[in-house]
Amino acid sequence: NKYLLRYLGHVFFPIAFGALIYILMRPDTYVSSWIYELLGLQAQGDVILMFQPRWLYTFITGHAADILWAYSLAHAVFWILEGGSGCWLPTIICFAFAVCIEAMQLLPFLSGTFDWWDILLEICTIAMVSLKINLHREARK
């Protein structure tokens, strides 16, 4: 079924790969600790996978999972709202959700590091997905 493959490729796999980044490279985050707890494993607190160059490692551990999750979110929202909603409503919903999730990290009861770069990269990712989907829709007409 092509819809199942589309869902797996654009929604499930990016989320799973983002989670894998956290499990292997960021065991100190709340996402990793939740996954370790769910699987009944003990988090080590050390980075399991480290490599060079350092800037690439920093980009992957600090931003890649957020980019993958924004990609997945944008596709999921576009498919849920598929129909007459056009591109603006799903894009605005995704932008707002991404900014809210990142801004929540400023609250004292939620661990995490607020990062403007994450917001910028998530907005760019969502905008690219929106453009891609809009161009694809226009080509089908």
C-alpha positions as CSV (number, residue, x, y, z in Angstrom):
1,N,0.0,0.0,0.0
2,K,1.6,3.3,-1.1
3,Y,-0.1,5.2,1.7
4,L,1.5,3.0,4.4
5,L,4.9,3.4,2.7
6,R,4.5,7.1,2.6
7,Y,3.5,7.2,6.3
8,L,6.5,5.1,7.2
9,G,8.9,7.1,5.2
10,H,7.7,10.5,6.1
11,V,6.4,10.2,9.6
12,F,7.4,7.0,11.5
13,F,11.1,6.6,10.3
14,P,12.1,10.2,11.0
15,I,10.7,10.0,14.5
16,A,12.3,6.6,15.1
17,F,15.7,7.9,13.7
18,G,15.5,11.0,15.9
19,A,14.8,8.8,19.0
20,L,17.8,6.6,18.0
21,I,20.0,9.7,17.9
22,Y,19.0,10.5,21.5
23,I,19.4,6.9,22.7
24,L,22.9,6.5,21.2
25,M,24.2,10.0,21.4
26,R,22.3,11.8,24.2
27,P,21.4,9.5,27.0
28,D,21.2,12.4,29.4
29,T,18.0,13.9,27.9
30,Y,14.5,13.4,29.2
31,V,13.5,11.7,25.9
32,S,16.3,9.2,26.3
33,S,15.5,8.5,29.9
34,W,11.8,8.0,29.0
35,I,12.8,5.5,26.2
36,Y,15.2,3.7,28.5
37,E,12.5,3.5,31.2
38,L,9.9,2.3,28.7
39,L,12.3,-0.5,27.5
40,G,13.4,-1.4,31.1
41,L,17.0,-0.4,30.5
42,Q,19.4,1.5,32.6
43,A,20.8,4.7,31.1
44,Q,24.5,5.0,31.4
45,G,24.8,8.8,31.4
46,D,27.7,8.7,29.0
47,V,27.6,9.2,25.2
48,I,27.4,5.8,23.6
49,L,28.4,7.0,20.1
50,M,31.0,9.8,19.6
51,F,32.8,10.7,16.4
52,Q,34.8,13.5,14.7
53,P,34.6,16.1,13.3
54,R,33.2,17.7,16.5
55,W,31.0,20.2,14.7
56,L,29.2,17.4,12.9
57,Y,28.7,15.5,16.1
58,T,27.4,18.7,17.7
59,F,25.0,19.4,14.8
60,I,23.6,15.8,14.9
61,T,23.2,15.6,18.7
62,G,21.9,19.2,19.0
63,H,19.7,19.7,16.0
64,A,19.2,16.6,13.7
65,A,16.5,15.0,15.9
66,D,14.6,18.3,16.0
67,I,14.9,18.6,12.2
68,L,13.7,15.0,11.7
69,W,10.8,15.5,14.1
70,A,9.7,18.8,12.4
71,Y,9.8,17.0,9.1
72,S,7.6,14.2,10.5
73,L,5.2,16.7,12.2
74,A,4.8,18.7,9.0
75,H,3.9,15.6,6.9
76,A,1.6,14.2,9.6
77,V,-0.3,17.5,9.9
78,F,-0.5,18.0,6.1
79,W,-2.0,14.5,5.7
80,I,-4.5,14.9,8.6
81,L,-5.7,18.2,7.1
82,E,-5.4,17.0,3.5
83,G,-8.2,18.4,1.4
84,G,-9.3,21.9,1.0
85,S,-7.2,23.5,3.7
86,G,-4.5,24.6,1.3
87,C,-0.9,25.0,2.6
88,W,-1.2,27.9,5.0
89,L,-3.2,26.3,7.8
90,P,-1.0,23.2,8.2
91,T,2.1,25.3,8.0
92,I,1.0,27.8,10.6
93,I,-0.1,24.9,12.9
94,C,3.3,23.3,12.6
95,F,5.2,26.6,13.1
96,A,3.1,27.3,16.3
97,F,3.6,23.8,17.6
98,A,7.4,23.8,17.0
99,V,7.8,27.2,18.7
100,C,5.6,26.2,21.7
101,I,7.5,22.9,22.3
102,E,10.8,24.7,22.2
103,A,9.5,27.6,24.4
104,M,8.2,25.1,27.0
105,Q,11.8,24.3,27.7
106,L,12.1,27.7,29.3
107,L,9.6,26.6,32.0
108,P,11.3,25.4,35.3
109,F,9.4,22.0,35.4
110,L,10.5,20.8,32.0
111,S,14.1,19.9,31.4
112,G,15.7,20.8,28.2
113,T,17.7,23.6,26.7
114,F,15.9,26.4,24.9
115,D,17.7,27.1,21.6
116,W,16.9,29.7,19.0
117,W,18.8,27.5,16.4
118,D,16.3,24.7,17.0
119,I,13.4,27.0,16.3
120,L,15.1,28.4,13.2
121,L,15.9,24.9,11.8
122,E,12.4,23.6,12.6
123,I,10.8,26.5,10.9
124,C,13.0,26.1,7.8
125,T,12.3,22.3,7.8
126,I,8.5,22.9,8.0
127,A,8.7,25.6,5.3
128,M,10.6,23.2,3.0
129,V,8.1,20.4,3.6
130,S,5.2,22.9,2.9
131,L,6.8,24.0,-0.3
132,K,7.5,20.5,-1.4
133,I,3.9,19.4,-0.7
134,N,2.5,22.5,-2.4
135,L,4.6,22.0,-5.5
136,H,3.6,18.3,-5.6
137,R,-0.1,19.3,-5.3
138,E,0.3,21.9,-8.1
139,A,2.0,19.3,-10.4
140,R,-0.9,16.9,-9.9
141,K,-3.5,19.5,-11.1
